[in-house]
Amino acid sequence: MDLNSIPDLFQSRLRIAVVASLLTGEKNFRELREITGATDGNLSVSLSKLEEAGYIKITKDFFNNKPRTRCSLTVKGKNAFVDYVNMLDDIIKQYGGQDI
């Protein structure tokens, strides 16, 4: 297992937090901002990158005459996150007895 093989999309704490929070279901932009503590701009950029990769689906609509952005995890995104977590587990097993 190569420590340099961590996917680029999961080299950001914010993107990891977004994907992890979406494992439990759809969230709106405000909820994701509260969960992650991110600024609107940083969250927006991260969501765009995750959407471009096909990891999340973004739906924009109006609710009570206000714009609403909802995000959900795709199967591809869930699978990529599970692979990432398994990769971390393999790294821990490989280096578990050593100081990293």
C-alpha positions as CSV (number, residue, x, y, z in Angstrom):
1,M,0.0,0.0,0.0
2,D,1.4,3.3,-1.1
3,L,0.7,6.3,1.1
4,N,0.8,8.5,-2.1
5,S,-2.1,6.6,-3.6
6,I,-4.8,8.4,-1.6
7,P,-7.2,9.8,-4.2
8,D,-6.9,13.6,-4.7
9,L,-10.6,14.2,-3.8
10,F,-10.0,12.7,-0.4
11,Q,-6.9,14.8,0.3
12,S,-9.2,17.5,1.7
13,R,-10.7,17.4,5.1
14,L,-13.7,19.3,3.9
15,R,-14.5,16.9,1.1
16,I,-14.1,13.9,3.4
17,A,-16.5,15.5,5.9
18,V,-19.0,16.2,3.1
19,V,-19.0,12.7,1.8
20,A,-19.1,11.2,5.3
21,S,-22.0,13.3,6.3
22,L,-24.0,12.4,3.2
23,L,-23.6,8.7,4.1
24,T,-26.6,9.1,6.3
25,G,-28.7,10.8,3.6
26,E,-29.4,14.0,1.7
27,K,-28.4,17.3,3.3
28,N,-29.0,20.8,2.2
29,F,-26.3,23.4,1.8
30,R,-27.0,25.0,5.2
31,E,-26.8,21.6,6.9
32,L,-23.5,20.8,5.3
33,R,-22.1,24.2,6.2
34,E,-23.1,23.7,9.8
35,I,-21.7,20.1,9.9
36,T,-18.4,21.0,8.3
37,G,-17.9,24.6,9.7
38,A,-16.8,25.6,6.1
39,T,-17.4,29.0,4.6
40,D,-19.9,29.3,1.8
41,G,-17.2,29.7,-0.8
42,N,-15.0,26.8,0.4
43,L,-18.1,24.5,0.6
44,S,-19.3,25.5,-2.8
45,V,-16.0,24.8,-4.4
46,S,-15.7,21.4,-2.7
47,L,-19.3,20.5,-3.7
48,S,-18.5,21.4,-7.3
49,K,-15.4,19.1,-7.3
50,L,-17.4,16.2,-5.8
51,E,-20.2,16.7,-8.3
52,E,-17.8,16.9,-11.3
53,A,-16.3,13.5,-10.1
54,G,-19.8,12.0,-9.9
55,Y,-19.5,11.5,-6.2
56,I,-22.5,13.6,-5.3
57,K,-25.7,14.8,-6.9
58,I,-26.7,18.5,-6.5
59,T,-30.3,19.5,-6.9
60,K,-31.3,23.1,-6.9
61,D,-34.9,24.3,-6.5
62,F,-37.0,26.7,-4.6
63,F,-38.7,26.1,-1.2
64,N,-41.0,28.8,0.2
65,N,-39.8,31.1,-2.5
66,K,-36.2,30.7,-1.4
67,P,-33.4,29.0,-3.4
68,R,-32.4,25.6,-1.9
69,T,-29.4,23.4,-2.8
70,R,-29.7,19.8,-1.8
71,C,-26.8,17.2,-2.0
72,S,-26.9,13.5,-2.0
73,L,-24.2,10.8,-2.3
74,T,-24.1,8.7,-5.5
75,V,-23.4,5.0,-5.6
76,K,-20.0,6.0,-7.2
77,G,-19.3,8.4,-4.3
78,K,-20.2,5.8,-1.7
79,N,-18.1,3.2,-3.3
80,A,-15.1,5.6,-3.6
81,F,-15.4,6.5,0.1
82,V,-15.6,2.9,1.1
83,D,-12.5,2.1,-1.0
84,Y,-10.8,5.1,0.7
85,V,-11.7,3.9,4.2
86,N,-10.5,0.4,3.3
87,M,-7.2,1.8,2.0
88,L,-6.7,3.6,5.3
89,D,-7.4,0.4,7.1
90,D,-4.8,-1.4,5.0
91,I,-2.3,1.3,5.7
92,I,-2.9,1.0,9.4
93,K,-2.6,-2.8,9.2
94,Q,0.6,-2.4,7.2
95,Y,2.2,0.1,9.5
96,G,0.3,-0.7,12.7
97,G,3.3,-1.9,14.7
98,Q,5.5,1.0,13.6
99,D,5.5,4.7,14.3
100,I,4.2,6.4,11.2
